[in-house]
Each structure stands twice: as C-alpha cells, then as structure tokens.
Amino acid sequence: LQMDPVEVDGSVLEGGGQILRVSAALSCITGSSIKITKIRAGRSTPGLRPQHLSGLQLVSDLCSGVLQGATIGSTDISLTPGKIRSGNHTADTQTAGSVCLLLQVALPCALFAESSSQLCLKGGTNAEMAPQIDYTLKVFKPIVEKFGVNFDCDVRMRGFYPKGGGEVRVSVSPVKHLQPVVLTDRGTITKIHGRAFVAGVLPYKLAKDMCAAAVRTIRKEIKELYINIQALQEKDNAYGNGNGIIIIAESSTGCLFAGSALGKKGVYADKVGIEAAEMLLRNIRHNGCVDEFLQDQLIIFMALANGTSRIRTGAVTLHTQTAIHVAEQLTQAKFTITKSEDELSSNGTNGTYIIQCEGAGVSNTHL
C-alpha cells in the first residue's frame, strides 16, 4: 500500500544539506517515500551540489530506491525506498565534497540492513564546512557507539580542497534496534590532545606553528592540563596539499569536545591554530556534554532509539533544530528541549539545555 510521500520543505530553518541527509536516511529506514522541495533555496548556489547528489545516490543505492529529480542544481527530488541492501556500496563526490557527510547519511541506513555493509566513500576527508575525518573518528564514533552503533573506518587516502581524491572505507554492522543514551554529567576536563598536519608540498614548520599557537591560546584559559598536540607530515596517504588541526578535550565522564580548522592560501599557520583552539574553548565553556557539531549529528540516533535519550548541550544550534524538525516529521519520535537550572549559568556563561527524546524505537525488520 503506497502512502502519499511525506513532503519536506528543504528551505526551512537551516535550509541546507542537512535536511536532505536526515530526511533521506529516515525515508530509507522507515520505508516512507519523501518529496523534498525548495532544496537549499536560500543559498548562493541553490539546489543540489555534487556533495548532496552523491549522498542521495548512495542512500538510494542502499535502499534499492527510486530517486527522481537528482541532478546538479535541482531543487526538488523524490525518493521511494525499497529494501535496505547490505554488501558493498560506493559513493564518489568527484570533488572535495566531504566523505564525512556521505557517512552521515549512509551510516544510519546501513544499521538497518540484514548483514554488514562496506562503504567506499571518495572525496574530501578534511574539507571546509564539514567535520574533518579525524572528528568523525575521535569524537563522533566513540559517542555514537553508546547507541549500540558498531562501525570501523579505514582512511586510505586523505583528500583536500579543491582536488578531493580522498578515500575512506567503512564497514557497518547491523543492529536490531538502537539503545537510548543519557549524557548529562560532564565531570571535569581531564585531557587535551590533537594533531596538526601538513600534506603534500607544504613545509613541516606549518604544522609546528599551528600546534604552538593552539597551545598558547588554550594555556591562557586552562593552566593546569597537559596538552599534547602532535605535528605530523603526511607523505604517502594524502592526495594534494592541505594543512589543518584538530584538538580534542576529554572529560572524566567520557564526554568529548573538539575544535578544528583548515589552512587556506594566504592564511598564517598561527591563525589556523588559534581558530581551532578558540573553537574548542568555546565548546567547553558551558557545562554541556557534547560540542556544537556533535549536537545535531546525534539527533537521528536519538529519534531512532528504543527509549528515552537525554543529552546536555550548550546553546541549541539551528542545525539541531532542523534535524529535530525533520526527525519528528518522519518518525514517531518526540523531542523536548528544556533550559537547565545549573549552577554554572549564574556566573554569566550561557547555561545548558537538556535535549530529551522519546525515541521511535525503530526495529530492524531484516534481522
């Protein structure tokens, strides 16, 4: 019995690629057809970019779906999902489009297949406007595993803007259903570590400069902790030239936070290091348990989980509100956001929020 497709307005709230990723993944998992209109309507280049197109094709491939309207620049698409297929799937942005965003859309789908899936994702591993692969491995992966997600990720080749050429192999095990997660106790920050890298023809000194500037910046605010940021030269497993840094803070209760930045032509290495450090500091000033980027990436897992999840965050981002909006439209999940009355909000830092979700308890029918 084919129900009418669920209509998703691609221009609401954040109005970007995230609406596509969350709605396509949930369409695939729930079996509901979707029609997404006004895709990226407010952007300088509206409609689908190579990045979004390869993500949609990957999901359609994963769920043996019928995808219509999927061309570069298209503002309207529809997806009619079939059965989720395990096995091998490849997606190639053919640009520096982010492999991490491809993983974001594909991972939830692969969890609901009948057996394990192998994904070969090609594009940028360390690209602007997207998580760096190091973030996906060091922050996203350990936290999402708390939901019962199990995946392995092998970085075969790093790729940077504008050439791309990176490749990541991911294997995902299926789940019967996801378990809810409660992350409300931050504890204290116990360690700070990271990596600053240069790849291709860029001099090693850049990596050391990014490191030093980052450590100096963090030291102004956090005096007592040992900070270990490694400077690395990537020779063999990098395609093209790039430089960047990611710094991770861990708390006593296992919460993870990150700050990262990528080098660009004409930007001093110091500035890149400082930018990453300031982002990290901003994300640990509140007493939340996730940083601003993990916040929205966990919404789909909370929505699918079997039970009530609660996550303490800093200010709720527009990306998160967007993911919640789409998740509530396509599943039975119910979200509530409440401001915490925590002791820290009195000292002038903006307090924290609890995002609570009664998950839809979606079950894997193929297992």
C-alpha positions in Angstrom: 0.0 0.0 0.0 1.8 3.1 -1.2 1.1 6.1 1.1 1.4 9.6 -0.3 5.0 10.8 0.0 5.9 12.9 3.0 6.6 16.5 1.8 9.7 18.0 3.3 10.4 21.7 2.8 14.1 22.0 2.1 14.2 25.7 2.8 13.1 25.7 6.5 15.3 26.6 9.4 18.9 25.9 8.5 17.8 25.2 4.9 20.9 23.3 3.8 22.2 19.9 3.0 21.4 18.6 6.5 17.6 18.5 5.7 18.5 16.2 2.8 20.7 13.9 4.8 18.3 13.4 7.7 15.2 13.1 5.6 16.8 10.7 3.0 18.2 8.5 5.7 14.9 8.4 7.6 13.0 7.7 4.4 15.3 4.7 3.7 14.9 3.4 7.3 11.2 3.9 7.8 10.2 3.0 4.2 8.2 6.2 3.8 8.5 7.9 0.4 9.6 11.6 0.6 9.4 14.6 -1.7 11.8 17.3 -0.8 11.2 20.7 -2.3 13.0 24.1 -2.3 16.3 22.4 -1.7 18.9 24.9 -0.4 16.6 27.7 -1.7 18.4 30.5 0.1 21.9 29.5 -0.8 24.1 31.4 -3.2 24.1 28.3 -5.4 20.6 26.8 -4.8 19.7 23.2 -5.3 21.9 20.1 -5.2 25.7 20.3 -5.3 27.9 17.3 -6.2 28.2 16.5 -2.5 24.4 16.3 -1.9 23.8 14.4 -5.1 26.3 11.7 -4.3 24.8 11.3 -0.8 21.3 10.9 -2.2 22.5 8.4 -4.8 24.3 6.5 -2.0 21.1 6.3 0.1 19.0 5.3 -2.9 21.6 2.6 -3.7 21.5 1.4 -0.1 17.7 1.1 0.0 17.2 -0.1 -3.6 15.2 3.1 -4.0 13.8 5.1 -6.9 15.3 8.6 -6.9 13.8 11.3 -9.1 15.0 14.8 -9.9 18.5 14.1 -8.7 20.7 16.3 -10.9 23.1 19.2 -10.0 21.2 22.3 -9.3 17.8 20.5 -8.9 15.6 22.0 -6.1 13.1 19.2 -6.0 13.7 15.5 -5.5 11.7 12.4 -4.5 12.8 9.2 -3.1 10.8 6.0 -3.0 12.7 3.5 -0.8 12.8 -0.3 -1.3 14.5 -2.9 0.8 17.8 -1.9 2.5 20.6 -3.8 1.0 23.8 -4.8 2.8 27.0 -5.5 0.9 29.3 -3.1 -1.0 28.3 0.5 -1.8 30.5 3.2 -3.3 30.0 6.9 -3.4 32.3 9.4 -5.1 31.7 13.2 -5.0 34.4 13.6 -7.7 35.2 16.8 -5.9 36.5 17.8 -2.4 32.9 17.2 -1.2 33.1 15.7 2.3 33.3 11.9 2.8 32.2 12.6 6.4 28.8 14.0 5.2 28.4 10.9 3.0 29.0 8.8 6.1 26.4 10.9 8.0 23.7 10.0 5.5 24.7 6.4 4.9 25.6 5.1 8.4 22.0 5.2 9.9 20.7 3.3 6.8 23.3 0.6 6.9 22.4 -0.1 10.6 19.0 -1.4 9.4 20.3 -3.8 6.8 20.2 -7.6 7.1 24.0 -8.1 7.4 27.1 -5.9 7.4 27.8 -3.2 4.8 31.0 -2.0 3.3 31.0 1.6 2.1 33.7 3.1 -0.1 33.5 6.9 0.2 35.5 9.2 -2.0 36.0 12.9 -1.9 37.5 15.3 0.7 38.5 13.9 4.1 39.4 17.3 5.5 37.1 19.8 3.8 35.6 23.1 4.7 32.0 23.3 6.1 32.0 19.7 7.2 33.5 17.6 10.0 37.1 16.5 9.4 37.6 12.7 9.2 39.6 13.0 12.5 36.5 14.4 14.1 34.4 11.6 12.8 36.8 9.0 14.2 37.8 10.6 17.5 34.6 12.3 18.6 31.5 11.1 16.7 32.4 7.4 16.6 33.0 6.8 20.4 29.8 8.7 21.3 27.6 7.2 18.7 28.8 3.7 19.7 26.9 4.3 23.0 23.7 3.9 21.0 24.9 0.4 20.0 26.2 1.5 16.6 29.2 -0.5 15.5 31.4 0.6 12.6 35.0 0.6 11.5 36.6 3.2 9.4 39.9 3.0 7.5 41.3 6.2 6.0 43.0 5.0 2.8 43.9 8.4 1.4 43.3 12.0 2.6 41.9 14.5 0.2 41.7 18.3 0.4 40.0 21.2 -1.3 40.0 21.7 -4.3 41.2 18.3 -5.6 39.5 15.9 -3.3 40.8 12.4 -4.1 40.4 11.1 -0.5 39.1 7.6 0.2 37.6 6.1 3.3 36.4 2.5 3.7 33.7 1.9 6.3 32.2 -1.3 7.5 29.0 -1.2 9.4 27.3 -3.9 11.4 23.5 -4.1 11.6 21.6 -3.6 14.8 18.2 -5.0 15.9 17.4 -1.6 17.4 19.4 1.3 18.9 19.5 1.9 22.6 18.9 5.3 24.2 21.7 7.4 25.5 21.9 9.7 28.5 24.8 12.2 28.6 24.0 14.7 31.3 27.0 14.7 33.6 30.1 16.5 32.2 32.5 15.9 35.0 35.8 17.8 34.6 38.1 18.1 31.6 40.9 15.7 32.1 43.0 15.8 28.9 43.5 17.7 25.7 45.2 16.2 22.7 45.2 16.6 18.9 47.0 16.6 15.7 48.2 19.3 13.4 49.1 18.1 9.9 50.6 19.2 6.7 50.2 17.2 3.5 51.8 17.4 0.0 54.3 20.2 -0.7 53.6 22.2 2.5 56.5 22.6 4.9 56.5 20.8 8.3 57.1 24.1 10.1 53.4 25.0 9.4 52.3 22.0 11.5 54.6 23.1 14.3 53.4 26.7 14.1 49.7 25.6 14.2 50.5 23.5 17.3 52.3 26.2 19.1 49.7 28.8 18.5 46.9 26.5 19.6 48.7 25.5 22.8 49.4 29.2 23.6 45.7 30.1 23.2 44.5 27.2 25.3 47.0 28.0 28.0 45.5 31.4 28.6 42.4 29.8 29.8 43.4 26.3 31.0 46.6 26.4 33.0 47.0 23.0 34.6 46.4 20.3 32.0 49.0 18.6 29.9 48.3 19.4 26.2 49.6 17.0 23.7 49.2 18.1 20.1 51.3 16.2 17.6 52.7 17.9 14.5 52.6 15.5 11.5 53.8 15.5 8.0 51.5 13.3 5.8 53.5 12.0 2.9 52.1 8.9 1.4 48.4 8.7 2.2 47.5 12.2 1.0 46.3 13.4 -2.4 47.1 17.1 -3.0 48.2 19.7 -0.5 46.5 20.7 2.7 47.1 21.7 6.3 44.8 21.7 9.4 44.5 21.0 13.0 42.0 19.2 15.3 42.2 19.5 19.1 40.1 17.2 21.4 39.2 17.6 25.0 38.1 14.6 27.1 36.1 14.8 30.3 36.3 12.5 33.4 32.9 11.0 32.4 33.9 10.3 28.8 32.4 13.4 27.1 34.4 14.6 24.0 34.7 18.1 22.5 36.7 19.3 19.6 37.9 22.5 17.9 39.3 22.3 14.4 40.4 24.5 11.5 41.9 24.1 8.0 44.6 26.1 6.4 43.8 28.2 3.3 46.0 30.0 0.9 47.4 33.2 2.4 46.3 32.4 6.0 49.1 32.3 8.6 49.5 28.9 10.3 49.3 30.7 13.7 45.8 31.9 12.8 44.7 28.4 11.9 45.9 27.1 15.3 44.2 29.9 17.2 40.9 29.4 15.4 40.8 25.7 16.4 41.8 26.5 20.0 39.1 29.2 20.3 36.5 26.8 18.9 37.5 24.2 21.5 37.4 26.7 24.3 34.0 28.0 23.2 32.7 24.4 23.3 33.9 23.6 26.8 33.0 26.9 28.5 29.4 25.7 29.0 28.8 22.6 31.2 27.3 20.6 28.3 28.3 17.1 27.3 28.6 17.5 23.6 30.1 20.2 21.3 28.0 22.2 18.9 28.8 19.8 16.0 28.0 16.5 17.7 24.8 18.0 19.0 23.0 17.9 15.6 24.7 14.6 14.5 23.1 12.7 17.4 19.5 13.7 16.7 18.8 11.0 14.2 20.1 8.3 16.5 18.0 9.7 19.4 15.0 9.6 17.2 15.5 6.0 16.1 16.4 4.7 19.6 14.2 2.4 21.6 13.6 4.5 24.8 14.3 8.0 26.2 17.6 9.7 25.4 18.7 12.9 27.3 21.7 15.0 26.2 23.0 18.1 27.9 24.2 20.7 25.5 25.2 24.4 25.2 23.0 26.7 23.1 20.9 24.6 20.8 22.0 25.2 17.2 19.9 25.9 14.1 21.3 22.6 12.6 20.0 20.7 15.7 16.5 22.4 15.5 16.4 21.5 11.8 17.3 17.8 12.4 14.7 17.6 15.2 12.1 19.2 12.9 12.8 16.6 10.1 13.0 13.6 12.6 9.6 14.5 14.1 8.1 14.7 10.6 9.4 11.3 9.5 9.3 9.2 12.7 7.1 8.9 15.9 10.0 10.4 18.0 9.1 13.3 20.3 11.7 15.9 21.3 11.6 18.4 24.1 14.3 21.0 25.0 14.5 22.4 28.4 16.9 25.0 29.8 18.9 23.6 32.8 18.9 25.3 36.0 22.6 24.6 36.6 25.0 26.3 38.9 27.2 27.5 36.1 24.5 29.7 34.5 24.8 32.1 37.4 28.4 33.1 36.6 27.5 34.7 33.3 28.2 31.8 31.0 25.1 30.9 29.0 23.6 27.9 30.7 23.0 24.5 29.3 20.0 22.8 27.8 18.7 19.2 28.0 17.5 17.8 24.7 15.2 14.9 25.5 13.8 12.5 23.0 11.2 9.7 23.4 12.7 7.6 20.6 10.6 5.9 17.9 12.1 2.5 18.8 12.5 1.6 15.1 13.3 -2.1 14.7 15.4 -3.7 12.1 12.9 -5.9 10.2 15.6 -7.6 8.3 17.3 -9.2 11.3 
